[in-house]
Amino acid sequence: MKSIREPVRQARGDATRQSILDAAEVVFAEQGYAAARLEDVALAVGIRRPSIVYHFPGKQELYDAVEADIFASMHAYVVAHTAGVTDPMARLLALLDAWLDFMVARPTAARIIQRLIADVGPRAGNPIEFSETALRDIEAIVAAGVEAGHFRPVPAMMILNGVAAGAIFYVCNARLLGEGRTYDPADPAELARFRALIHTLARAAVTSGAG
């Protein structure tokens, strides 16, 4: 019977762990790292605090797991959306589309990334411990475009800060700009307009003259 029960226990444990991660992402997104408590996460999941500690020894370890999952998932999204795309400009736009669509579909991830930018406390030792995959993704695509002569020599971080970062604000600001300025980031027409803007900015950033 042990061989039958063990996979069941494992499945239940994996499901509980994922439920904790999902709830923690919401709590950290809404409250920030400093204010969030394991008790808040436990309440959201419907379990007791010791059940969280069984899977994650403390708040830092739980936060690390949430952040790691966000960037791993975002990287996987990029890989899927850029697979088979060889033209440098098309690859850059596919990357930006992947990031935008990922954040629209997962707004809690966008808010956590925004908090990471504003508060380096949780990542004081190594601010790119988990986000380095995203940096490498955009660096590789921009470098390939420059090497092929399709892009002017432009630092990838300029594209990140000047173009790609707009996706975070697009998602996070939807309800924070005051009466008469709210919008639904997932609305197809709204999203299409913003995507077109991102594409225009990206093309200009990599093809216009140095400035």
Secondary structure, 3 states (H helix, E strand, C coil): CHHHHHHHHHHHHHHHHHHHHHHHHHHHHHHHHHHCCHHHHHHHHCCCHHHHHHHCCCHHHHHHHHHHHHHHHHHHHHHHHHCCCCCHHHHHHHHHHHHHHHHHHCHHHHHHHHHHHHCCHHHCCCCCCCCHHHHHHHHHHHHHHHHCCCCCCCCHHHHHHHHHCHHHHHHHCCCCCCCCCCCCCCCHHHHHHHHHHHHHHHHHHHHCCCC
